[in-house]
Amino acid sequence: MNTSIINKLKSLKYRYQEIEVLLTQKDTILNQDKLRHLSKEYLKLSEIIKCFIEWEKIKYDMKDINSLFDDEEMLDIAKEEYYILKKQKKKLEKIIKTLLLPEDPNDQHSCLIEIRAATGGDESSIFAGQLCRMYIRYAESYMWKTEIMSSSENEKGGFKEIIVKITGKGASGRLKFESGGHRVQRVPETESQGRIHTSTCTIAVMPVLPKTEKEEINVSDLKIDTFRSSGAGGQHVNTTDSAIRITHLPTGYVVECQDERSQHKNKAKALSILSARLYTAKLAQNQQENASMRRVLLGSGSRSDRNRTYNFPQNRITDHRINLTIYKLDEVLEGKLDFLIEPIIQEYQTDMLSSLSEFKG
């Protein structure tokens, strides 16, 4: 580890020891807020300091063993022991660097995935339906719950737009890199000449904040309209004004919900989507201050982004952000998304780890 990281760890160790003393003092014990705050900080530092103390001990032991290299009788044993310690030290350094990474508070939250058909007409809508199924299957593999919040079906199949809520710890953290443009290359069923067509969909992943953390939306900023549902849905369609359209006047965001029979339920869903959309827009502004690679990996959900290409004839899928190509498209579409998610998380962490050299300690 470089000097700046070691200095950072030393300062954290000093703070850890300082908290240890503070937690035993009478004024801390009597102040519940202070006690809770310090206990939380102490617990957060515990794991990394434990690793750092172990790292320091190994470093000291390696220095001790190094002095035995001049002893011919002990040389072989010393080399073997030194090799074992060096391996342990390297493993600890990897753990320490990961623990030093700044936490994204949204990673543990649930999320909304908004899938929109972009270019390609009916074929784009059909692909949007396949992407939706892929994310639902992926969520099932993690035992996360899924709920369709809003959808607009295409007459030829698939969706013009669909929003799925994925509820489960860590959903936002694993899926946040899906935002952006997704391109499909294949021969559509309607293509008589057998030519490969290219269509695109855009995806936006929005963290869902717990009720306690949600920002209040000013009611005076909202224009709420009711209208009759259209499309598949049974006898209630076109008989009651149960569908809801909410316009957020300051931003111009419009959310429509008509999937539920109840106007109240549609309104609740629409407000939930609007809240997530406003929060995501706020995050995007903050994101502009981050490193360029992180901006590239964390797509904006706009059409100009190009995350992946799904090539059906060759069973190939390519993530353009990290130049990764795998020939497991069929498996990925069945929900085995970790083939793509794991490498991009590793790339993201590597990029963030490089910023640790900025620590001055």
N, C-alpha and C positions, 0 to 999 in steps of 0.2 A: 504493500500500500504506500502511496506517496505521502510526503510530509504533511500536506494540507489536510488529508483525510485523518491522519494520526492525530494532528492537532485538534481537529474537530471532535474526535473521539475522546481525547483527554479533557476537553472542556465539558463534554457531556458526562464524563465520569465524575468530574468535580461537582457538577450540578446534582448528580445522583447522590453523591455523598452528603452534599449540602441539604438536600431534601430529607435524607435519612435522619439527620440531626433535628431538622425542623419538625418532623413528625412526632418526635418525643417531647417537644416543648409544650408547656401547659397552655399558652395562649393559642396554639394551633389546635390542640385537643378541644378547647372550649369553643372555638370558632368552626362551626360545622361546614360552612361554605369553603373556608380556607383548607380545612382538613380534606374535604372531598376533592378539591382542585389539586392539592399536592399529592394525594394518594393516586389520583388518575395519572398524573405526570410521572410519578415514581414507577407505577406499573408499566407505563409505556416505555420507560427507559430500561427497565429491568433486563429484558432479553438481550438488547444490544450491548449493555455493559457487561453482562455475564459472558458474552462471546468475546468482548474486548479483553477482559481480564484473562480469559483462557488463552487468547492470542498472545498477550504479553508474556504469559508463563512459558508458552511454547517457544517464543522468540528467545527468552532467557535460557531455556534448556538447550536450544540449538547452539547458542553461543558457548555454553558449557561443554557440549559434546565436541564442538569444533576444536577445542583445546586438546582433545585426545587424538587428533589426527597425526600428531608427531610420534605417538606411541605405536610402534610396529605391532605389538601384541594385541593392542586394542583397536587397531585400524579397521578391520573388517566389521567388528561389532558396532563401532562408532559410525561407520558409513551406513550400515543398515538402519540404525536408530535415527540417524540424521535424515535419511530418506523418508522414514515413516512420519517424523515430525514435520518435515517440509510439506508432505502431502496433507497432513491435518491442518497446517497453517494456511495452505492455499484454499482448502475447503471452508475454513472459518472466514477468510477474507471475502469469499463470495457471498456468504451469509450476511456478513457485516455490511457489505456494500448494498445488498438488497434491502436490509433493515434501515439503511440511511436514506433510502428513496423517499421523497415527500409523498405522503398519502393523498389520494384523491378521495375526498369525503363522499363523493357520489358513487364510488365503486361498489359499495355494499347495498345500494338501493335497488329497487325494482325499476323497470323502464317501460317506455312505450316505443314500439317500432312502427314507423310510418313508411309504408311502401307505396310508391306512386309509379304508374306506367308513364314513361316519358316518350321517347321516339320509337316508332315501329307499329303503331296502331294496335290491332287486335292481338298480334303476336307479343307485344310488350305487356298487354294486360294478362295474357296467359302466363307469361314469365313471372309477373308480379304474384300470381296465384301460387306458382311453384316455389318462389322465394318465401312466401308466407308459410307454406307447408313445411319448408326446410327449417325455418326458425321455430315453429311449433314443435317439430320433432326434436330439435336440439334442446328446447326447454324441457321437454318430457324426459330427456336423458339426465337432466339435472334435478328432476322432480320439482320443477317450477310450474306454477299455475299459469294458464293462458286464458285470455278473454278478448273477444273481438269488441273493440270500443266503437268503431265506425267503419263502414264499408260502402263502396260504390261498385256494383258489379258491372261487368262488360257483357253485352248480349251474346258474344261468341265464346264466353268463358273467361275465367280469371277476374281480375279487379282493375278498375281504373285507379282506385285508391283504397287502401285498407290500413287500419291502425289496430295493432294488437298490443294488449298490455301483458307484460310478462312479470309475474310476481314471484320473487324469490331472492334470498340474500345473495348478492354478488352478480345478479343478472346484468346490471348496468356496466359493471367493470369488465365483464367478458364480452359484451356485445357493443361497447361504445365505438369500436373500430369499424363497425359495419356501415356507418354513415358515409354516404357518397354515391357515386354512380356505379351501377352494375350492368355490364354489357353481355348480351347473349348472342352467340353465333350458331345458327342451325338452319336446317331446311324446314320451313313451316309446312304443316299438313296441307295447306291450300296451294302450295307452290307446285305447279305441274311440271316445270322445267328442271326441278331438282337443284335449284340454285340456293346457295347459303345466304340467308338474310341476317342483318345485324339489327338488334333492337336493344333498347336500354330502359332501365328502371332506376329510380333514385330512392335511397333509403335515408331516413333520419332517425337516429336513436336518441331518445330524450329521457333523462333520469326522472323518476317519480319520487318527489320528496315526501317524507312522512308528514302528517297533518301538523305536527308541532313545528316543523321547519318551513312550511309553505308560506310564501309571501302573500299578503292580502291583496286581492284584486278589487280595485275601486269599482263599485256597482255603477257609478255615474259614467265610467269609461266604457260601459258595455251597451250594445244595441242588441236586444234579444227579439227574434222573430220566430213565430210558429208557422208551420205549414204541414200539409198532408204528406204522409210517407208515400214513396213510389217504389215500384219494383216488387220482388218476391217478399212475401211476408204474411200471406193468409188473408182472412176476412177483414182485419182491421185496416188494411191498406186503403187509402183514399176515403176513409169514412170518418176519421178523427184527425184533428190538428195536433198530432203527437210529436211530430218531428221538430227539432230545434235548430235554429241557426244563431250563433253568437258572433257578433263582430266586436273586436277590441279596437275602439276608435283611435287611441294614440298610435298603435302600430299598424292597423289595417288587417290584422290577422282575422280570418274567418274560420269558424269551426261548425260543422254540421253533424248532427247525430239523429238517426231515424231508425236504428236497429231495434230499439225497445218499443213495446206497446205504450208504455207510460211516458208522458211528457216530462214528469219529474225525473225519471231515470235517465232519459236522454239529455236533460239539462245538466244533471250531475256529471255525466260522462263528458259532455262538451266542455264544462268548466275544468274538469280534470285534465283534458287534452290541452286546453288553452293555458292553464297554469304551467304545464310541462314545457309547452312551446315558448312561453315568455322566459322561463328560467333558462332554457337551452340557448336562447338568443343572448341572454346576459352572459352565459358561460363563453359563448363564441367571441364576445368582445374581449373578455379576459384572456382568451386563448391566443389572441393576436400578439400578446406580449411574450409568448413562449418561443422556444427554439423552432426553427423552420421545419425540422424533421417531424417534430411533434404536431405541427400544424398539418403536415402532409398526411401523417398516419391517422390523425383524428379528423376525418372528413367533415365537411360542413353540411352534407346532404343536398348540395346543389348539383345541377346537371353538368356543370363544368368539371366536377370531381370525377376521376376515373379510378375506382378501386380495383375492380376485377373484370376479367373476361371469362365467360363460361362457354367453352367450345364443345358442342355436343358431338360432332362427327369424330373428334379425336379423344373424347372423354377427358378433356384437358381443362384445367382451371388455373388461371394466372392472376396472382396479386401483384399489380404493377408498382405498388408502393415499396415493396421489399424485393422485387424481382424473383418471386417464388412461383414455380410452376410444378403442379402435381397432376398425375393422370388418374385421379380418383373422383371425377365429377359425379358419377353415379352414387358413390358413397356419401359425398358432401351433401347432395340433394336429399339424402335420406336422414340428414341431421348430424352427420359426423363432421361438424364444423371445426372441431379442435385441430384438425389437420392444418387449418389456415389461421385460426385464432392464436394458438400457442406460439408459432414463429413470430407473429406480429407483436405479441406482448413482449417476447424476448427482445425484439428489435427496439421496442419502445423503452424498455428498461435499460438497455445498453446505451441508448441515446441520453437518457436521464442520468445514468451513472457517469457519463463523460462530464456532466456539469458539476460533479462532486469536486473536481479539481479546482473549482472556483472558491471552495471553502478556505477561509483564511485562519479559522480556528479562533 
